[in-house]
Amino acid sequence: MQAHLTKIAYVEASHRNFTGTKKQQRLHGHSYKVEILAKGGLDPEIGWIVDYSALKDLFRGLYDQLDHAHLNDVPGLENDTTVPALERWIDARITPKPDWYAGVRVSIDGDLAFRPVLLPADAVEGTPERLGFSFEAAQALPQLPATHPCHSIHGHSYRFEVGVERIDRLEDHLLVLYEELDHRYLNEIPGLECATCERIAKWVWDRIVDVGERPTVVVVQETYTARCIYFGE
């Protein structure tokens, strides 16, 4: 019996492109989905190809170099931080390659476009109906100690969810926010110099109020596992 395995890790990093549109060349960031692949026959005694922890260990040292980093500062990625270049960089540094190793796949976890989605009310979180969308941005938290991983410039594929009393009028306002935030370094935006999720949520809430709407909730999700829900003062 042959089988395929995938171990997934998420890398939060910033970068600059040297090709593409002016927008794509601005300092920004992403949540990168990195899949370490294995394939082969099953061990007759244990019943697996390889322990999932072995796939994790194979990538661990490279993960430490990439996560919460500025990719252009990583040796070997200075001039090309595209997804194919990142795949090649990781693959070349997985040595020696075990017999079961089947490659690496890298993708960006965001939508890479303004694609708002209507989300139903969630009784568990207590959130009402809202519109959700993603954008790509870099940030740093200079108020933290230099030893903290978020102190230096890194990036995320942010996911926002915004609810208002008149949700039918919300999409146009969110498009304005998207254009202001996407492919940006958030610290350069007035009011977001220290862009924690909590401060971003409050900033978005105030912007919605400024255009005459009555917000009910703002959700800021900066990683796959980190989520802030703001219901106002």
C-alpha positions as CSV (number, residue, x, y, z in Angstrom):
1,M,0.0,0.0,0.0
2,Q,1.3,3.4,-1.0
3,A,0.1,6.6,0.7
4,H,0.9,10.4,0.7
5,L,1.3,12.5,3.8
6,T,1.3,16.3,4.3
7,K,2.5,18.2,7.4
8,I,1.4,21.9,7.3
9,A,3.2,24.8,8.9
10,Y,2.4,28.6,8.6
11,V,5.2,31.1,8.2
12,E,4.4,34.8,9.0
13,A,6.9,36.9,7.0
14,S,7.3,40.2,5.2
15,H,9.0,40.9,1.8
16,R,9.5,43.1,-1.2
17,N,9.0,42.0,-4.8
18,F,11.3,43.4,-7.5
19,T,8.9,42.7,-10.3
20,G,5.1,43.1,-10.8
21,T,3.0,46.2,-10.2
22,K,4.0,49.1,-8.0
23,K,1.6,47.8,-5.4
24,Q,3.2,44.4,-5.4
25,Q,6.6,45.9,-5.0
26,R,5.7,47.8,-1.8
27,L,6.8,46.4,1.5
28,H,4.1,44.0,2.7
29,G,3.7,40.5,4.1
30,H,1.9,37.2,4.0
31,S,0.9,34.2,5.9
32,Y,2.7,31.4,4.0
33,K,1.3,27.9,4.0
34,V,4.2,25.4,3.8
35,E,3.4,21.8,3.2
36,I,6.1,19.2,3.7
37,L,5.2,16.1,1.7
38,A,6.0,12.4,2.1
39,K,5.0,9.3,0.2
40,G,5.8,5.6,0.4
41,G,4.8,2.3,1.7
42,L,3.5,1.6,5.2
43,D,5.7,0.2,8.0
44,P,4.1,-3.3,8.5
45,E,4.4,-3.0,12.3
46,I,3.5,0.6,13.1
47,G,1.2,1.2,10.1
48,W,2.5,4.5,8.9
49,I,5.0,5.9,6.3
50,V,6.7,8.1,8.8
51,D,5.9,9.8,12.1
52,Y,4.3,13.2,11.5
53,S,6.8,14.6,14.0
54,A,9.6,13.6,11.6
55,L,8.1,15.8,8.9
56,K,7.8,18.7,11.4
57,D,11.5,18.1,12.5
58,L,12.6,18.2,8.9
59,F,11.4,21.7,8.5
60,R,11.9,23.0,12.0
61,G,15.3,24.7,11.5
62,L,14.2,26.4,8.3
63,Y,11.0,27.5,9.9
64,D,13.0,29.3,12.6
65,Q,14.8,31.2,9.9
66,L,11.7,32.2,8.0
67,D,8.9,32.8,10.5
68,H,8.5,36.4,11.7
69,A,11.3,37.4,9.4
70,H,11.8,39.8,6.5
71,L,12.5,37.4,3.7
72,N,14.8,39.7,1.7
73,D,17.2,39.6,4.7
74,V,17.4,35.8,4.6
75,P,20.6,34.6,2.9
76,G,19.6,33.1,-0.5
77,L,16.4,35.0,-0.8
78,E,17.7,38.6,-1.0
79,N,16.7,39.1,-4.7
80,D,13.8,36.7,-5.2
81,T,11.1,36.0,-2.6
82,T,8.4,34.7,-4.9
83,V,6.6,31.5,-3.9
84,P,8.5,29.4,-6.4
85,A,11.8,30.8,-5.1
86,L,10.8,30.1,-1.5
87,E,9.9,26.5,-2.5
88,R,13.3,26.0,-4.1
89,W,15.1,27.6,-1.1
90,I,13.4,25.2,1.3
91,D,13.8,22.1,-0.9
92,A,17.5,22.8,-1.4
93,R,18.1,23.1,2.4
94,I,16.4,19.9,3.4
95,T,19.4,17.7,3.5
96,P,19.9,14.8,3.6
97,K,16.5,14.0,2.1
98,P,14.9,10.9,3.6
99,D,13.6,8.2,1.3
100,W,10.0,9.2,2.1
101,Y,10.5,12.9,1.3
102,A,8.3,13.9,-1.6
103,G,8.9,17.7,-1.8
104,V,7.6,21.0,-0.5
105,R,4.6,23.1,-1.5
106,V,4.3,26.8,-0.6
107,S,1.2,29.0,-1.0
108,I,-0.2,32.3,0.3
109,D,-3.0,31.9,2.8
110,G,-4.9,35.1,1.8
111,D,-7.3,35.8,-1.1
112,L,-4.8,38.2,-2.9
113,A,-7.9,40.2,-3.9
114,F,-10.9,42.0,-2.4
115,R,-13.4,39.1,-2.1
116,P,-15.9,40.0,0.7
117,V,-17.9,37.1,2.0
118,L,-21.2,37.4,4.0
119,L,-20.7,35.4,7.3
120,P,-23.7,34.3,9.4
121,A,-24.1,35.2,13.0
122,D,-22.0,32.9,15.4
123,A,-23.7,32.1,18.7
124,V,-20.6,30.7,20.2
125,E,-18.5,33.8,19.6
126,G,-21.4,36.1,20.0
127,T,-20.7,37.8,16.7
128,P,-23.6,39.1,14.5
129,E,-23.8,38.8,10.7
130,R,-20.8,40.4,9.1
131,L,-18.7,40.7,6.0
132,G,-15.2,39.1,5.9
133,F,-12.2,39.7,3.6
134,S,-8.4,39.3,3.6
135,F,-5.5,41.6,2.8
136,E,-1.7,41.3,2.8
137,A,0.4,43.5,5.0
138,A,3.7,43.9,6.9
139,Q,4.0,45.2,10.5
140,A,6.3,45.4,13.5
141,L,5.7,45.9,17.2
142,P,8.7,48.1,18.2
143,Q,7.2,48.6,21.6
144,L,8.1,45.0,22.5
145,P,11.5,43.9,23.6
146,A,14.0,43.2,20.8
147,T,14.0,39.5,21.7
148,H,10.3,39.2,21.0
149,P,9.5,37.7,17.5
150,C,7.0,40.4,16.7
151,H,9.5,43.3,17.4
152,S,11.0,43.2,13.9
153,I,9.3,43.6,10.6
154,H,7.3,40.5,9.6
155,G,3.9,40.0,7.8
156,H,0.5,38.4,7.8
157,S,-2.4,37.6,5.5
158,Y,-4.9,39.4,7.7
159,R,-8.5,38.4,7.8
160,F,-11.1,41.1,8.8
161,E,-14.7,40.6,9.7
162,V,-16.9,43.7,10.1
163,G,-20.5,43.9,11.2
164,V,-22.8,47.0,11.0
165,E,-26.4,47.7,11.6
166,R,-27.0,48.3,7.8
167,I,-24.8,45.6,6.3
168,D,-26.1,46.2,2.8
169,R,-24.2,49.4,2.7
170,L,-20.9,48.0,4.1
171,E,-19.1,46.6,1.1
172,D,-18.1,49.9,-0.5
173,H,-16.6,51.1,2.8
174,L,-14.6,48.0,3.2
175,L,-13.2,48.3,-0.3
176,V,-11.8,51.7,0.7
177,L,-10.2,50.1,3.8
178,Y,-8.8,47.3,1.7
179,E,-7.1,49.7,-0.8
180,E,-5.6,51.6,2.2
181,L,-4.3,48.5,4.0
182,D,-3.4,45.9,1.3
183,H,0.3,45.5,0.3
184,R,1.3,48.0,2.9
185,Y,3.6,48.4,5.9
186,L,0.9,49.1,8.6
187,N,3.3,51.1,10.8
188,E,3.4,53.8,8.2
189,I,-0.4,54.4,8.5
190,P,-1.3,57.1,11.0
191,G,-2.8,55.4,14.0
192,L,-1.3,52.0,13.3
193,E,2.3,52.8,14.3
194,C,2.1,50.0,16.9
195,A,-0.3,47.7,15.1
196,T,-1.5,45.1,17.6
197,C,-4.7,43.2,16.6
198,E,-6.5,45.2,19.3
199,R,-5.4,48.6,18.0
200,I,-6.2,47.6,14.4
201,A,-9.7,46.5,15.5
202,K,-10.3,49.9,17.2
203,W,-8.8,51.8,14.2
204,V,-11.2,50.0,11.8
205,W,-14.2,50.6,14.2
206,D,-13.4,54.3,14.3
207,R,-13.1,54.4,10.5
208,I,-16.5,52.8,10.1
209,V,-18.0,55.3,12.5
210,D,-16.4,58.2,10.6
211,V,-18.3,57.2,7.4
212,G,-21.7,57.3,9.2
213,E,-22.2,53.6,9.9
214,R,-22.9,52.0,13.3
215,P,-20.5,49.0,13.8
216,T,-21.6,46.0,15.8
217,V,-18.3,44.0,15.7
218,V,-14.8,44.1,14.2
219,V,-12.7,40.9,14.1
220,V,-9.0,40.9,13.2
221,Q,-7.3,37.6,12.6
222,E,-3.6,37.9,11.9
223,T,-2.7,34.2,11.9
224,Y,-4.4,30.8,11.6
225,T,-4.6,30.6,15.4
226,A,-4.8,34.2,16.6
227,R,-8.0,36.2,16.5
228,C,-9.3,39.4,18.2
229,I,-13.0,40.2,18.5
230,Y,-13.9,43.9,19.3
231,F,-17.4,45.0,20.3
232,G,-16.6,48.6,20.9
233,E,-16.2,50.6,24.1
